[in-house]
């Protein structure tokens, strides 16, 4: 979810960091992470996600780029897709945190120059 927020906000610093970190979560399965990262970066979410995950990513997309468009029906559609209220809250919090972090990084002009991993 966080990587998708960073993609939508065009925060290359966060994209680079979290794309790398996400790959670490899939040891021995680089093709799985590559498909996920490609789907998020290319905006073709249905290539790697379906069901509840796809619905939650749609919510994250709207929350990131047009939060005023969200309605009670938006939340109800997440429930119908199988998301619990706790999952919706967690996704909301992750998206909000990454939006904040992206704005801090972008607003301060943070770059990867002279940084090592």
MDTraj code that builds the backbone (N, CA, C; nanometers):
import mdtraj as md
import numpy as np

residues = "UNK UNK UNK UNK UNK UNK UNK UNK UNK UNK UNK UNK UNK UNK UNK UNK UNK UNK UNK UNK UNK UNK UNK UNK UNK UNK UNK UNK UNK UNK UNK UNK UNK UNK UNK UNK UNK UNK UNK UNK UNK UNK UNK UNK UNK UNK UNK UNK UNK UNK UNK UNK UNK UNK UNK UNK UNK UNK UNK UNK UNK UNK UNK UNK UNK UNK UNK UNK UNK UNK UNK UNK UNK UNK UNK UNK UNK UNK UNK UNK UNK UNK UNK UNK UNK UNK UNK UNK UNK UNK UNK UNK UNK UNK UNK UNK UNK UNK UNK UNK UNK UNK UNK UNK UNK UNK UNK UNK UNK UNK UNK UNK UNK UNK UNK UNK UNK".split()
xyz = np.array([
    [0.0829, -0.1188, 0.0000],
    [0.0000, 0.0000, 0.0000],
    [0.0877, 0.1257, 0.0000],
    [0.1906, 0.1222, 0.0831],
    [0.2785, 0.2383, 0.0936],
    [0.3520, 0.2671, -0.0359],
    [0.3996, 0.1622, -0.1006],
    [0.4680, 0.1824, -0.2281],
    [0.3731, 0.2435, -0.3301],
    [0.2489, 0.2004, -0.3315],
    [0.1516, 0.2549, -0.4265],
    [0.1264, 0.4036, -0.3997],
    [0.1161, 0.4427, -0.2741],
    [0.1004, 0.5847, -0.2401],
    [0.2199, 0.6633, -0.2932],
    [0.3398, 0.6102, -0.2730],
    [0.4600, 0.6791, -0.3202],
    [0.4622, 0.6897, -0.4724],
    [0.4162, 0.5856, -0.5404],
    [0.4063, 0.5902, -0.6871],
    [0.3098, 0.7009, -0.7286],
    [0.1927, 0.7043, -0.6676],
    [0.0929, 0.8055, -0.7032],
    [0.1424, 0.9466, -0.6746],
    [0.2232, 0.9618, -0.5698],
    [0.2779, 1.0930, -0.5346],
    [0.4086, 1.1244, -0.6068],
    [0.4550, 1.0310, -0.6893],
    [0.5778, 1.0471, -0.7664],
    [0.6973, 1.0796, -0.6769],
    [0.7052, 1.0116, -0.5643],
    [0.8149, 1.0305, -0.4703],
    [0.9222, 0.9260, -0.4991],
    [1.0150, 0.9593, -0.5874],
    [1.1140, 0.8608, -0.6322],
    [1.2035, 0.8120, -0.5179],
    [1.2337, 0.8977, -0.4237],
    [1.3140, 0.8555, -0.3087],
    [1.2442, 0.7402, -0.2354],
    [1.1162, 0.7578, -0.2033],
    [1.0416, 0.6544, -0.1313],
    [1.0168, 0.5322, -0.2187],
    [0.9920, 0.5538, -0.3461],
    [0.9727, 0.4408, -0.4377],
    [1.0972, 0.3538, -0.4388],
    [1.2137, 0.4165, -0.4554],
    [1.3384, 0.3401, -0.4600],
    [1.3623, 0.2641, -0.3303],
    [1.3417, 0.3300, -0.2182],
    [1.3634, 0.2639, -0.0890],
    [1.2668, 0.1489, -0.0657],
    [1.1402, 0.1704, -0.0927],
    [1.0414, 0.0688, -0.0605],
    [1.0321, -0.0402, -0.1661],
    [1.0677, -0.0092, -0.2882],
    [1.0733, -0.1147, -0.3897],
    [1.1854, -0.2114, -0.3532],
    [1.2972, -0.1581, -0.3068],
    [1.4095, -0.2424, -0.2642],
    [1.3707, -0.3231, -0.1401],
    [1.3123, -0.2572, -0.0412],
    [1.2739, -0.3246, 0.0836],
    [1.1678, -0.4311, 0.0585],
    [1.0750, -0.4033, -0.0319],
    [0.9722, -0.5021, -0.0637],
    [1.0320, -0.6282, -0.1217],
    [1.1353, -0.6121, -0.2011],
    [1.2034, -0.7277, -0.2572],
    [1.2643, -0.8155, -0.1491],
    [1.3043, -0.7541, -0.0394],
    [1.3599, -0.8303, 0.0722],
    [1.2537, -0.9168, 0.1398],
    [1.1278, -0.8774, 0.1268],
    [1.0179, -0.9538, 0.1868],
    [0.9851, -1.0789, 0.1068],
    [1.0403, -1.0882, -0.0127],
    [1.0153, -1.2030, -0.0997],
    [1.1466, -1.2746, -0.1334],
    [1.2217, -1.3170, -0.0314],
    [1.3494, -1.3822, -0.0617],
    [1.3272, -1.5090, -0.1438],
    [1.4076, -1.5228, -0.2460],
    [1.3958, -1.6405, -0.3312],
    [1.2822, -1.6337, -0.4311],
    [1.2058, -1.5238, -0.4292],
    [1.0926, -1.5086, -0.5214],
    [1.0956, -1.3715, -0.5884],
    [1.2072, -1.3373, -0.6508],
    [1.2163, -1.2031, -0.7108],
    [1.1108, -1.1781, -0.8178],
    [1.0667, -1.2833, -0.8869],
    [0.9653, -1.2650, -0.9909],
    [0.8316, -1.2244, -0.9308],
    [0.8015, -1.2729, -0.8101],
    [0.6754, -1.2344, -0.7445],
    [0.6787, -1.0870, -0.7088],
    [0.7885, -1.0427, -0.6477],
    [0.7978, -0.9015, -0.6116],
    [0.8021, -0.8147, -0.7363],
    [0.8718, -0.8591, -0.8377],
    [0.8811, -0.7825, -0.9622],
    [0.7432, -0.7607, -1.0229],
    [0.6588, -0.8623, -1.0222],
    [0.5233, -0.8487, -1.0765],
    [0.4420, -0.7489, -0.9954],
    [0.4567, -0.7524, -0.8635],
    [0.3848, -0.6582, -0.7766],
    [0.4334, -0.5161, -0.8023],
    [0.5645, -0.4967, -0.8006],
    [0.6204, -0.3625, -0.8215],
    [0.5832, -0.3080, -0.9583],
    [0.5884, -0.3933, -1.0603],
    [0.5517, -0.3499, -1.1961],
    [0.4047, -0.3102, -1.2036],
    [0.3175, -0.3864, -1.1389],
    [0.1740, -0.3549, -1.1397],
    [0.1479, -0.2217, -1.0709],
    [0.2148, -0.1986, -0.9584],
    [0.1964, -0.0718, -0.8865],
    [0.2520, 0.0449, -0.9664],
    [0.3715, 0.0292, -1.0190],
    [0.4351, 0.1383, -1.0940],
    [0.3608, 0.1686, -1.2232],
    [0.3079, 0.0654, -1.2869],
    [0.2397, 0.0840, -1.4149],
    [0.0923, 0.1156, -1.4028],
    [0.0403, 0.1124, -1.2806],
    [-0.1017, 0.1415, -1.2617],
    [-0.1938, 0.0335, -1.3156],
    [-0.1401, -0.0850, -1.3387],
    [-0.2190, -0.1967, -1.3889],
    [-0.2341, -0.2959, -1.2733],
    [-0.3083, -0.2553, -1.1734],
    [-0.3175, -0.3291, -1.0483],
    [-0.3731, -0.4698, -1.0651],
    [-0.4652, -0.4857, -1.1577],
    [-0.5284, -0.6167, -1.1783],
    [-0.4299, -0.7203, -1.2325],
    [-0.3107, -0.6775, -1.2755],
    [-0.2098, -0.7735, -1.3196],
    [-0.1527, -0.8537, -1.2029],
    [-0.1587, -0.7984, -1.0821],
    [-0.0986, -0.8667, -0.9671],
    [-0.1940, -0.8829, -0.8488],
    [-0.3091, -0.8182, -0.8545],
    [-0.4006, -0.8192, -0.7407],
    [-0.5427, -0.8490, -0.7864],
    [-0.6222, -0.9015, -0.6932],
    [-0.7643, -0.9195, -0.7199],
    [-0.8393, -0.9136, -0.5879],
    [-0.9682, -0.9245, -0.5940],
    [-1.0517, -0.9307, -0.4746],
    [-1.0304, -0.8170, -0.3768],
    [-1.0184, -0.8545, -0.2519],
    [-1.0057, -0.7571, -0.1438],
    [-0.8827, -0.6682, -0.1619],
    [-0.7698, -0.7268, -0.2004],
    [-0.6482, -0.6471, -0.2188],
    [-0.6678, -0.5401, -0.3258],
    [-0.7298, -0.5787, -0.4354],
    [-0.7537, -0.4835, -0.5444],
    [-0.8485, -0.3730, -0.4988],
    [-0.9509, -0.4087, -0.4243],
    [-1.0451, -0.3084, -0.3728],
    [-0.9743, -0.2121, -0.2779],
    [-0.8899, -0.2647, -0.1904],
    [-0.8177, -0.1789, -0.0961],
    [-0.7196, -0.0871, -0.1683],
    [-0.6553, -0.1372, -0.2727],
    [-0.5659, -0.0513, -0.3514],
    [-0.6441, 0.0593, -0.4221],
    [-0.7650, 0.0275, -0.4696],
    [-0.8493, 0.1310, -0.5292],
    [-0.8830, 0.2395, -0.4284],
    [-0.9136, 0.1965, -0.3072],
    [-0.9409, 0.2915, -0.1981],
    [-0.8179, 0.3782, -0.1712],
    [-0.7012, 0.3160, -0.1641],
    [-0.5771, 0.3895, -0.1406],
    [-0.5532, 0.4908, -0.2528],
    [-0.5814, 0.4512, -0.3758],
    [-0.5640, 0.5426, -0.4879],
    [-0.6520, 0.6659, -0.4746],
    [-0.7768, 0.6451, -0.4422],
    [-0.8683, 0.7581, -0.4255],
    [-0.8297, 0.8415, -0.3039],
    [-0.7966, 0.7765, -0.1942],
    [-0.7549, 0.8481, -0.0734],
    [-0.6328, 0.9348, -0.0998],
    [-0.5445, 0.8893, -0.1866],
    [-0.4213, 0.9622, -0.2162],
    [-0.4433, 1.0779, -0.3128],
    [-0.5204, 1.0566, -0.4184],
    [-0.5311, 1.1596, -0.5221],
    [-0.6593, 1.2421, -0.5181],
    [-0.7642, 1.1907, -0.4539],
    [-0.8916, 1.2641, -0.4493],
    [-0.9722, 1.2242, -0.3255],
    [-0.9190, 1.2503, -0.2062],
    [-0.9847, 1.2014, -0.0849],
    [-1.1274, 1.2522, -0.0665],
    [-1.1589, 1.3681, -0.1177],
    [-1.2942, 1.4215, -0.1033],
    [-1.3969, 1.3381, -0.1791],
    [-1.3514, 1.2549, -0.2712],
    [-1.4431, 1.1709, -0.3486],
    [-1.4900, 1.0485, -0.2696],
    [-1.4261, 1.0187, -0.1582],
    [-1.4660, 0.9024, -0.0789],
    [-1.5969, 0.9288, -0.0063],
    [-1.6798, 0.8250, -0.0020],
    [-1.8108, 0.8345, 0.0625],
    [-1.8309, 0.7116, 0.1505],
    [-1.9393, 0.7091, 0.2222],
    [-1.9730, 0.5912, 0.3005],
    [-1.9896, 0.4697, 0.2096],
    [-2.0341, 0.4918, 0.0879],
    [-2.0461, 0.3822, -0.0085],
    [-1.9082, 0.3262, -0.0439],
    [-1.8069, 0.4114, -0.0442],
    [-1.6701, 0.3646, -0.0706],
    [-1.6278, 0.2636, 0.0350],
    [-1.6584, 0.2943, 0.1602],
    [-1.6237, 0.2049, 0.2707],
    [-1.7076, 0.0772, 0.2632],
    [-1.8341, 0.0931, 0.2328],
    [-1.9216, -0.0249, 0.2229],
    [-1.8750, -0.1192, 0.1125],
    [-1.8256, -0.0650, 0.0019],
    [-1.7778, -0.1514, -0.1062],
    [-1.6534, -0.2291, -0.0626],
    [-1.5720, -0.1712, 0.0249],
    [-1.4570, -0.2443, 0.0789],
    [-1.5033, -0.3599, 0.1668],
    [-1.6047, -0.3338, 0.2466],
    [-1.6615, -0.4413, 0.3304],
    [-1.7177, -0.5528, 0.2424],
    [-1.7860, -0.5151, 0.1364],
    [-1.8436, -0.6153, 0.0459],
    [-1.7346, -0.6968, -0.0237],
    [-1.6162, -0.6362, -0.0402],
    [-1.5038, -0.7074, -0.1011],
    [-1.4334, -0.7981, -0.0002],
    [-1.4777, -0.7919, 0.1265],
    [-1.4220, -0.8804, 0.2275],
    [-1.3304, -0.8151, 0.3283],
    [-1.3136, -0.6836, 0.3212],
    [-1.2261, -0.6139, 0.4160],
    [-1.3001, -0.5875, 0.5466],
    [-1.2327, -0.6145, 0.6566],
    [-1.2898, -0.5838, 0.7877],
    [-1.2664, -0.4356, 0.8191],
    [-1.3384, -0.3853, 0.9167],
    [-1.3173, -0.2460, 0.9566],
    [-1.1737, -0.2244, 1.0039],
    [-1.1168, -0.3235, 1.0723],
    [-0.9778, -0.3131, 1.1171],
    [-0.8810, -0.3046, 1.0001],
    [-0.9060, -0.3836, 0.8951],
    [-0.8201, -0.3779, 0.7763],
    [-0.8338, -0.2443, 0.7049],
    [-0.9551, -0.1938, 0.6976],
    [-0.9775, -0.0634, 0.6330],
    [-0.9036, 0.0452, 0.7106],
    [-0.9131, 0.0411, 0.8424],
    [-0.8426, 0.1394, 0.9256],
    [-0.6922, 0.1289, 0.9055],
    [-0.6397, 0.0076, 0.9052],
    [-0.4956, -0.0094, 0.8883],
    [-0.4479, 0.0429, 0.7530],
    [-0.5209, 0.0125, 0.6476],
    [-0.4846, 0.0609, 0.5142],
    [-0.4932, 0.2141, 0.5099],
    [-0.5955, 0.2696, 0.5723],
    [-0.6099, 0.4153, 0.5797],
    [-0.4892, 0.4772, 0.6504],
    [-0.4478, 0.4171, 0.7606],
    [-0.3352, 0.4694, 0.8368],
    [-0.2037, 0.4585, 0.7598],
    [-0.1819, 0.3476, 0.6919],
    [-0.0605, 0.3304, 0.6114],
    [-0.0581, 0.4334, 0.4986],
    [-0.1705, 0.4488, 0.4300],
    [-0.1770, 0.5464, 0.3200],
    [-0.1534, 0.6876, 0.3719],
    [-0.2133, 0.7207, 0.4847],
    [-0.1941, 0.8537, 0.5426],
    [-0.0499, 0.8776, 0.5827],
    [0.0133, 0.7782, 0.6425],
    [0.1532, 0.7930, 0.6827],
    [0.2423, 0.8130, 0.5605],
    [0.2236, 0.7307, 0.4575],
    [0.3079, 0.7439, 0.3387],
    [0.2831, 0.8764, 0.2670],
    [0.1600, 0.9232, 0.2642],
    [0.1330, 1.0545, 0.2045],
    [0.2104, 1.1626, 0.2800],
    [0.2091, 1.1536, 0.4130],
    [0.2843, 1.2482, 0.4955],
    [0.4345, 1.2385, 0.4656],
    [0.4873, 1.1167, 0.4681],
    [0.6306, 1.0975, 0.4451],
    [0.6706, 1.1462, 0.3055],
    [0.5881, 1.1176, 0.2057],
    [0.6177, 1.1645, 0.0702],
    [0.6263, 1.3159, 0.0652],
    [0.5345, 1.3825, 0.1326],
    [0.5343, 1.5285, 0.1307],
    [0.6545, 1.5862, 0.2047],
    [0.6967, 1.5226, 0.3109],
    [0.8171, 1.5674, 0.3814],
    [0.9385, 1.5519, 0.2901],
    [0.9541, 1.4340, 0.2322],
    [1.0683, 1.4070, 0.1449],
    [1.0678, 1.5003, 0.0242],
    [0.9539, 1.5103, -0.0435],
    [0.9458, 1.5967, -0.1614],
    [0.9612, 1.7434, -0.1251],
    [0.9019, 1.7836, -0.0141],
    [0.9073, 1.9232, 0.0281],
    [1.0451, 1.9690, 0.0707],
    [1.1293, 1.8749, 0.1140],
    [1.2657, 1.9086, 0.1538],
    [1.3680, 1.8797, 0.0450],
    [1.3214, 1.8241, -0.0663],
    [1.4116, 1.7947, -0.1776],
    [1.5090, 1.6822, -0.1481],
    [1.4695, 1.5868, -0.0655],
    [1.5566, 1.4736, -0.0314],
    [1.5795, 1.3885, -0.1564],
    [1.7050, 1.3508, -0.1776],
    [1.7399, 1.2670, -0.2926],
    [1.8247, 1.1486, -0.2467],
    [1.8509, 1.0601, -0.3380],
    [1.9356, 0.9450, -0.3097],
    [2.0831, 0.9749, -0.3324],
    [2.1150, 1.0971, -0.3734],
    [2.2548, 1.1343, -0.3991],
    [2.3399, 1.1073, -0.2754],
    [2.4529, 1.0450, -0.2981],
    [2.5523, 1.0160, -0.1942],
    [2.4998, 0.9214, -0.0863],
    [2.3952, 0.8502, -0.1119],
    [2.3421, 0.7546, -0.0147],
    [2.3829, 0.6139, -0.0565],
    [2.4146, 0.5321, 0.0418],
    [2.4451, 0.3928, 0.0139],
    [2.3489, 0.3056, 0.0892],
    [2.3300, 0.1850, 0.0387],
    [2.2389, 0.0902, 0.1062],
    [2.3190, -0.0083, 0.1855],
])
top = md.Topology()
chain = top.add_chain()
for i, resn in enumerate(residues, 1):
    res = top.add_residue(resn, chain, resSeq=i)
    for name in ("N", "CA", "C"):
        top.add_atom(name, md.element.get_by_symbol(name[0]), res)
traj = md.Trajectory(xyz[None], top)
